Amino acid sequence: MWDAPSRLTNLSQVFAVERIDDEAGPRLKGPLDARVTSRFARFCRRHSLDELPQLLLVLAGRMSLVGPRPVTPAELTEIYGADAREIVRGKPGITGLWQVSGRNLLSAEARRMLDLQSVRDRSLHLYIRVILRTIPEVFWGGNTW
């Protein structure tokens, strides 16, 4: 079995976000997130415009357009547990099955299963399907709020 604590340093260099300034991290992405302080910020968050800088990471080869979202080392342990090794096989993505299937409305278990499915079923067909489903999520704000 994979020993998460001893491997997190290496995994976080590959897959996890470098840091999040507060305990809540990405879990509170929604209308009650105290870090969102203006109408403009709420608009950007609702329409995922806050994700656009990640396109630079795609161009640099550190991220993919489609794949599991980057996670904190704590999330690797809490959400993915024994499946963390499989999740970090590929590059994290800007969008993925979790984002187009309900995002914050889904349980951690549903997120884990969708991320595993996206890693196991990698294909051009899946990537195109996810990207096509992402477009309306961005324009109409999807089901994030």
ROKE-653543 format. One record per residue (C-alpha): residue number from 1; x, y, z; residue in one letter. Coordinates in steps of 0.05 Angstrom, whole numbers. Layout:
BEGIN
NUM,X,Y,Z,A $
...
//
This chain:
BEGIN
1,0,0,0,M $
2,22,71,-14,W $
3,47,110,46,D $
4,15,179,38,A $
5,55,219,90,P $
6,123,198,65,S $
7,105,212,-8,R $
8,66,277,-2,L $
9,126,321,-12,T $
10,142,290,-80,N $
11,69,286,-100,L $
12,56,359,-82,S $
13,113,379,-127,Q $
14,79,344,-184,V $
15,5,351,-172,F $
16,-17,391,-111,A $
17,-24,466,-107,V $
18,35,499,-74,E $
19,-3,535,-19,R $
20,-70,562,1,I $
21,-70,619,50,D $
22,-125,593,94,D $
23,-153,529,122,E $
24,-216,530,79,A $
25,-177,529,15,G $
26,-216,511,-48,P $
27,-272,476,-9,R $
28,-312,540,2,L $
29,-317,562,-70,K $
30,-387,590,-68,G $
31,-429,649,-47,P $
32,-409,645,26,L $
33,-334,646,14,D $
34,-308,705,54,A $
35,-248,712,8,R $
36,-294,736,-48,V $
37,-304,809,-29,T $
38,-335,845,-89,S $
39,-387,836,-144,R $
40,-332,832,-195,F $
41,-298,776,-156,A $
42,-364,739,-149,R $
43,-375,745,-224,F $
44,-305,719,-239,C $
45,-314,661,-190,R $
46,-383,643,-215,R $
47,-360,640,-287,H $
48,-292,608,-270,S $
49,-254,667,-297,L $
50,-208,661,-237,D $
51,-182,598,-271,E $
52,-156,634,-333,L $
53,-85,645,-306,P $
54,-78,569,-304,Q $
55,-75,570,-380,L $
56,-4,594,-371,L $
57,11,531,-332,L $
58,-19,490,-390,V $
59,26,526,-439,L $
60,86,513,-393,A $
61,68,439,-391,G $
62,53,436,-316,R $
63,-22,426,-325,M $
64,-69,396,-376,S $
65,-134,426,-401,L $
66,-173,365,-376,V $
67,-158,324,-315,G $
68,-168,322,-240,P $
69,-163,390,-206,R $
70,-99,406,-168,P $
71,-107,390,-95,V $
72,-72,406,-30,T $
73,-31,351,4,P $
74,-85,347,57,A $
75,-138,334,3,E $
76,-95,279,-26,L $
77,-99,243,40,T $
78,-171,262,61,E $
79,-207,254,-5,I $
80,-165,205,-45,Y $
81,-131,163,8,G $
82,-105,99,-23,A $
83,-125,124,-92,D $
84,-79,185,-88,A $
85,-24,150,-126,R $
86,-70,136,-184,E $
87,-98,207,-184,I $
88,-29,238,-190,V $
89,-7,195,-249,R $
90,-23,249,-298,G $
91,-22,324,-298,K $
92,-77,362,-262,P $
93,-127,397,-306,G $
94,-163,463,-310,I $
95,-229,427,-321,T $
96,-252,356,-312,G $
97,-310,310,-299,L $
98,-319,337,-228,W $
99,-326,409,-253,Q $
100,-378,392,-306,V $
101,-417,343,-263,S $
102,-436,388,-204,G $
103,-371,413,-172,R $
104,-385,438,-101,N $
105,-454,406,-100,L $
106,-421,337,-101,L $
107,-394,298,-43,S $
108,-320,285,-33,A $
109,-333,213,-51,E $
110,-367,233,-117,A $
111,-307,278,-132,R $
112,-259,220,-118,R $
113,-299,174,-164,M $
114,-303,224,-221,L $
115,-229,240,-216,D $
116,-212,166,-217,L $
117,-257,156,-277,Q $
118,-222,214,-314,S $
119,-154,184,-299,V $
120,-174,113,-318,R $
121,-214,130,-380,D $
122,-167,181,-411,R $
123,-184,190,-484,S $
124,-193,244,-536,L $
125,-267,230,-535,H $
126,-271,242,-459,L $
127,-229,306,-465,Y $
128,-273,334,-521,I $
129,-336,316,-482,R $
130,-311,351,-419,V $
131,-288,413,-457,I $
132,-355,418,-492,L $
133,-391,412,-426,R $
134,-344,464,-395,T $
135,-363,519,-444,I $
136,-435,528,-419,P $
137,-412,521,-347,E $
138,-366,580,-357,V $
139,-415,624,-395,F $
140,-477,610,-352,W $
141,-443,599,-286,G $
142,-461,526,-283,G $
143,-484,496,-218,N $
144,-428,525,-175,T $
145,-474,570,-134,W $
//
